[in-house]
């Protein structure tokens, strides 16, 4: 395997800050979703099946910082979600109409939202959203009621909350949250207790470190 050569996918992304992969158009190949902080855009890039990509704008989002793709509304197509790191940055999702026309809905507004992830955090069969806001210094769980109305619950207040990742870290069949903080030099585990009706999260320090996730330093 030759890993020495990198192919250019798309060049017009000023201040590109994130990229993720999913089959957005349902044609059996892997497409891309990317953000450009300086360009203020969220884009998806359709794979033609041969590794050539055509870019389309999902949103003109000031300070676009992070994005991903998942079926948020359970209609069997892939939607997109994003976080924007301007002063009143939006956490948003974009409903796919099955023909890759996207309709934006703002989930929450948080100062300098720099990262976002999605998954069924509470095990109720729908997709929730988790965000990190560097300006507000919080990690927030946006609870989906099953009809894409989201209620915010703060999981942790940590200065410089910068990067998150959802995973079942402790092997108890629920989603925990990993957090990297840019300003207090830490990685933390926000542990989900797995009890659906009285779910509690416990934040613990993993180890001191210099945390930097490769995104634009705000």
C-alpha positions in Angstrom: 0.0 0.0 0.0 1.4 3.4 -1.1 0.5 6.0 1.5 2.9 8.6 0.1 0.6 10.2 -2.4 -2.4 12.3 -1.4 -5.2 13.1 -3.9 -6.8 16.5 -3.9 -10.5 16.2 -3.4 -11.5 19.9 -3.2 -9.4 23.0 -3.0 -11.9 25.9 -2.5 -12.4 25.5 1.3 -10.7 28.5 3.0 -9.7 27.5 6.4 -10.9 23.9 6.1 -11.6 22.6 9.7 -13.2 19.2 9.5 -14.1 16.3 7.2 -16.1 13.2 7.7 -17.4 10.4 5.5 -20.8 8.8 4.9 -23.0 7.6 2.0 -25.0 10.8 1.9 -26.8 10.0 -1.4 -27.4 6.4 -0.8 -25.7 5.1 -3.9 -23.4 2.7 -2.2 -20.2 4.7 -2.1 -18.6 7.0 0.4 -19.2 10.7 0.2 -17.6 13.5 2.2 -18.9 16.3 4.5 -16.5 19.2 5.2 -16.5 22.6 6.9 -14.5 25.8 6.1 -14.1 28.2 9.0 -12.8 31.1 7.0 -15.1 30.4 4.0 -18.1 30.0 6.4 -19.5 27.0 4.6 -20.7 23.4 5.2 -20.3 21.3 2.0 -20.9 17.7 1.0 -19.0 16.1 -1.8 -20.6 13.4 -3.9 -18.4 10.5 -4.8 -19.0 9.3 -8.4 -18.0 5.8 -7.4 -14.5 6.2 -8.8 -13.1 8.5 -6.1 -13.9 11.7 -8.0 -15.9 14.2 -5.9 -18.4 17.0 -6.8 -18.9 19.6 -4.1 -22.2 21.2 -3.2 -22.9 23.8 -0.5 -25.2 22.6 2.4 -25.1 25.9 4.3 -23.4 29.3 4.4 -22.5 29.1 8.1 -20.3 31.8 9.6 -17.4 30.2 11.4 -18.3 26.6 10.3 -16.1 24.4 12.4 -17.3 20.8 12.5 -19.9 18.6 10.7 -20.9 15.0 10.3 -23.6 12.9 8.8 -26.2 10.5 10.2 -29.9 9.7 9.8 -31.2 12.2 12.3 -34.9 11.9 11.6 -35.1 8.2 11.0 -36.4 8.4 7.4 -33.7 6.1 6.0 -31.6 8.8 4.3 -28.5 10.6 5.6 -28.8 14.0 7.1 -26.0 16.4 8.1 -25.3 18.2 11.4 -22.8 21.0 12.2 -21.3 23.4 14.7 -20.2 27.0 14.0 -17.6 28.8 16.1 -18.6 32.4 15.7 -19.6 34.4 18.8 -23.2 33.1 18.7 -22.4 29.8 17.0 -25.2 27.5 16.0 -25.5 23.8 16.5 -27.7 22.7 13.6 -28.9 19.8 11.5 -29.9 19.7 7.9 -32.8 17.4 6.8 -32.1 15.5 3.6 -35.2 15.3 1.4 -33.9 12.0 -0.2 -32.6 14.0 -3.2 -29.8 15.8 -1.3 -31.7 19.0 -0.8 -31.1 20.0 2.8 -33.3 22.1 5.1 -31.6 23.7 8.1 -32.9 23.5 11.6 -31.0 25.2 14.5 -30.7 22.9 17.5 -29.1 25.4 19.9 -27.0 28.5 20.0 -23.8 28.4 22.0 -20.8 30.7 22.1 -18.1 29.3 19.9 -19.4 25.8 19.2 -16.3 24.0 18.0 -17.3 20.3 17.8 -20.4 18.2 17.4 -21.2 14.5 17.4 -24.4 12.5 17.1 -25.8 9.1 18.3 -28.5 7.5 20.4 -27.1 8.7 23.8 -30.2 7.7 25.8 -31.0 4.5 24.1 -34.5 5.5 23.0 -34.1 4.7 19.4 -33.5 8.2 18.0 -30.4 10.3 17.3 -29.3 12.8 19.9 -26.6 15.5 19.3 -23.7 16.4 21.6 -21.7 19.6 21.2 -18.6 21.3 22.7 -18.6 25.0 23.0 -15.2 26.7 23.7 -16.6 30.1 24.4 -19.3 28.9 26.8 -17.0 26.2 28.3 -19.7 23.5 28.2 -20.4 20.1 26.7 -24.1 19.8 26.0 -26.3 16.9 25.2 -29.2 17.9 22.9 -31.9 15.3 23.6 -34.1 14.3 20.7 -37.7 13.7 21.6 -38.3 11.5 18.6 -39.7 14.3 16.4 -36.4 16.3 16.2 -37.3 18.7 18.9 -34.1 19.0 21.0 -33.8 19.8 24.7 -30.4 20.9 26.0 -28.7 19.3 29.1 -25.2 20.3 30.1 -23.0 17.3 30.7 -19.9 19.1 31.9 -18.6 22.7 32.4 -15.0 22.6 31.4 -13.1 25.7 30.3 -11.9 25.4 26.7 -14.1 22.5 25.8 -12.8 21.7 22.3 -13.2 18.2 20.9 -15.6 15.4 21.7 -16.1 11.8 20.7 -19.0 9.5 21.4 -18.1 5.9 22.3 -19.0 3.1 24.7 -15.8 3.5 26.6 -16.7 1.3 29.6 -18.4 -1.4 27.7 -21.8 -1.1 29.3 -23.8 -0.7 26.1 -24.4 3.0 26.2 -22.7 6.0 24.7 -20.1 7.9 26.8 -18.5 11.2 25.8 -14.8 11.9 25.5 -13.8 15.5 25.9 -10.5 17.3 25.1 -10.1 20.8 26.6 -7.8 23.3 24.9 -7.2 25.6 27.8 -7.0 23.3 30.9 -4.7 20.7 29.2 -7.0 17.8 29.8 -8.8 14.8 28.4 -12.0 13.8 30.3 -14.4 10.9 30.2 -18.0 11.9 30.7 -19.5 8.5 31.7 -23.1 7.7 31.0 -24.8 5.7 33.8 -27.1 4.0 31.3 -30.3 4.5 33.3 -32.7 5.8 30.8 -35.2 7.7 33.0 -32.7 9.1 35.5 -29.6 9.2 33.4 -26.6 10.8 35.0 -23.2 11.6 33.6 -20.0 11.6 35.6 -17.0 13.6 34.3 -13.6 12.3 35.3 -10.1 13.4 34.3 -8.2 10.9 32.1 -4.8 12.5 32.3 -3.2 15.9 31.9 -2.1 16.7 28.4 -1.9 19.4 25.8 -5.2 18.9 24.0 -5.5 19.9 20.4 -7.8 18.3 17.9 -6.5 19.8 14.7 -9.3 22.4 14.4 -8.9 26.1 14.1 -7.8 27.6 17.4 -10.4 30.1 18.3 
